[in-house]
Amino acid sequence: MAITASAVKELRERTGAGMMDCKRALEEVNGDVEAAIDLLRARGAAKAAKRAGREAREGRMGSYVHFGGRIAVLVEVNCETDFVAKTEDFGHLVRDLAMHIAAASPLAVAPADIAPEIVERERQIYLEQARAEGKPEPVQQRIVEGKLKKFFSEHALLEQSFVKDPDRTVRDVVTEVAAKTGENIVVRRFVRFELGGA
């Protein structure tokens, strides 16, 4: 099947991938643009995973103030070069993350960053609940692990469902931008202030 220039152009605009990558993807899926997008996303995610170990020292600080000044967020997102830090895609990501943090109120960037005492407290609560239900010991442990996984998906930024697209996690959104820019992107830290909060 001949791949038209307009199909390549559409795919390029929608994914930010290189022209030859778009053409090859379209050839592999017989011109189906949606399937080509999925293929490029999967490849981009794989490439992003390979780059994850590279150092990210450039980037941007983003801020967001919401609810008439009742909630404010500062977030630091790093990338490898100042060139990428100045791109529109990276800027949108930082802004979207700040807005997400304001709305979703995560406790930390990743599950490993949540204070161990908080995780242990949750673990004990879930264990007591499982015991109270009279579940056998091995089942109790599975229940606790399942509930902790849910806890992390609700309270660790990267595991949360993205507020602008709940079908994807924040990690998925960051990975997509990393794939598009060709650089390792790291959400370094954030702080969320709420008027009258602790």
C-alpha positions in Angstrom: 0.0 0.0 0.0 1.3 3.4 -0.9 1.6 5.8 2.0 0.5 9.3 1.2 2.4 12.4 2.2 -0.8 13.8 3.9 -1.0 10.6 6.1 2.6 11.0 7.1 2.1 14.7 7.9 -1.0 14.0 10.0 0.8 11.3 12.0 3.8 13.6 12.5 1.5 16.4 13.8 -0.3 14.1 16.1 2.8 12.4 17.6 5.8 14.7 17.1 7.7 11.7 15.7 10.2 12.0 12.9 9.0 11.8 9.2 10.8 8.5 8.5 9.5 6.9 11.7 6.0 8.0 10.8 6.3 6.6 7.3 7.7 3.3 8.5 4.9 3.0 11.2 2.2 3.6 8.6 3.8 1.0 6.3 3.8 -1.5 9.1 0.1 -1.0 9.8 -1.1 -0.6 6.2 -1.9 3.1 6.5 -4.0 2.9 9.6 -3.2 6.2 11.3 -4.7 5.2 14.7 -2.7 1.9 14.7 0.4 3.8 13.7 -0.1 6.2 16.7 -0.3 3.2 19.0 2.8 1.7 17.5 4.8 4.9 17.8 3.7 5.4 21.4 4.8 1.9 22.3 8.2 2.4 20.7 8.5 5.8 22.3 7.8 4.4 25.7 10.4 1.7 25.2 13.0 4.3 24.1 12.1 6.5 27.1 12.7 3.5 29.4 16.2 3.1 28.0 16.9 6.8 28.6 15.6 6.7 32.2 19.2 6.3 33.6 20.5 9.4 31.9 21.0 12.5 34.0 18.4 15.2 33.9 19.7 18.5 35.4 17.9 21.0 33.2 14.2 21.7 33.2 11.6 24.1 34.6 9.8 25.1 37.8 6.1 25.3 37.3 3.5 27.0 39.4 -0.3 27.0 39.6 -2.7 28.9 41.8 -6.3 27.7 42.0 -9.7 28.3 43.7 -9.2 32.1 44.1 -5.8 31.7 45.7 -6.8 28.9 48.1 -4.4 26.3 46.6 -0.9 26.9 45.2 1.6 24.4 43.7 5.2 24.6 42.8 6.7 21.7 40.8 10.2 21.0 39.5 10.4 18.9 36.3 13.9 18.0 34.9 15.1 17.1 31.5 18.5 16.6 29.9 18.9 19.9 27.9 17.8 23.5 28.2 16.6 23.1 24.5 13.9 20.6 25.5 13.1 22.6 28.7 12.1 25.5 26.5 9.9 23.5 24.2 6.1 24.0 24.1 5.5 20.3 24.9 7.7 20.4 28.0 6.1 23.6 29.1 2.6 22.1 28.8 3.7 19.1 30.8 5.0 21.2 33.7 1.8 23.3 33.7 -0.4 20.2 33.5 1.5 18.6 36.4 1.1 21.6 38.6 -2.7 21.7 37.8 -2.9 18.0 38.5 -1.1 18.3 41.9 -3.5 21.1 42.9 -6.5 19.0 42.0 -5.4 15.5 43.1 -3.3 16.4 46.2 -0.7 13.6 46.0 1.5 12.9 49.1 4.8 12.3 47.1 6.1 11.8 43.6 6.5 8.0 43.7 5.4 5.2 46.0 8.9 4.9 47.4 8.8 8.6 48.4 5.8 8.3 50.7 7.0 8.4 54.3 7.5 4.8 55.6 5.5 5.5 58.7 2.5 6.4 56.6 2.8 3.2 54.5 3.2 1.1 57.7 0.2 2.7 59.3 -1.9 1.9 56.2 -0.5 -1.6 56.1 -1.6 -2.2 59.7 -5.1 -0.8 59.1 -5.6 -3.1 56.1 -4.2 -6.1 58.0 -6.6 -5.5 60.9 -9.5 -5.2 58.5 -8.6 -8.5 56.8 -8.3 -10.2 60.2 -11.6 -8.8 61.4 -13.2 -10.4 58.3 -11.7 -13.7 59.4 -9.6 -14.2 56.3 -6.8 -16.9 56.4 -3.2 -15.5 56.8 -2.1 -15.9 53.2 -5.3 -14.2 52.0 -4.8 -11.4 54.5 -1.4 -10.6 52.9 -2.8 -10.6 49.4 -5.6 -8.3 50.5 -3.1 -5.9 52.2 -0.9 -5.8 49.1 -3.9 -5.1 46.9 -5.1 -2.3 49.2 -1.6 -0.8 49.3 -1.4 -0.8 45.6 -4.7 1.1 45.5 -3.4 3.5 48.1 -0.3 4.2 46.0 -2.4 4.8 42.9 -4.4 7.4 44.8 -1.5 9.1 46.7 1.7 8.8 44.6 1.7 11.4 41.9 3.2 9.2 39.1 0.6 6.4 39.8 -2.4 8.7 40.0 -4.9 8.8 37.1 -4.2 12.0 35.2 -7.0 14.5 35.9 -7.2 15.6 32.3 -7.4 12.0 31.0 -8.3 9.5 33.7 -7.5 6.6 31.3 -3.8 7.4 31.6 -1.6 7.7 34.7 0.6 10.7 35.3 3.6 8.4 34.6 2.1 7.6 31.1 1.8 11.3 30.4 5.4 12.0 31.4 6.6 9.0 29.4 4.8 10.2 26.3 6.5 13.6 26.5 9.8 11.9 27.1 9.3 9.8 24.0 8.3 12.8 22.0 11.3 15.0 23.1 13.8 12.1 23.1 15.1 12.9 26.6 14.8 11.5 30.1 12.2 13.5 32.0 12.0 13.4 35.8 9.4 14.9 38.1 11.9 15.9 40.8 9.7 17.4 43.6 6.6 19.5 44.3 5.0 21.4 47.1 1.3 22.0 47.5 0.0 24.8 49.7 -3.6 25.0 50.9 -4.9 28.1 52.7 -5.5 27.2 56.3 -3.9 23.8 55.8 -1.3 22.2 58.1 
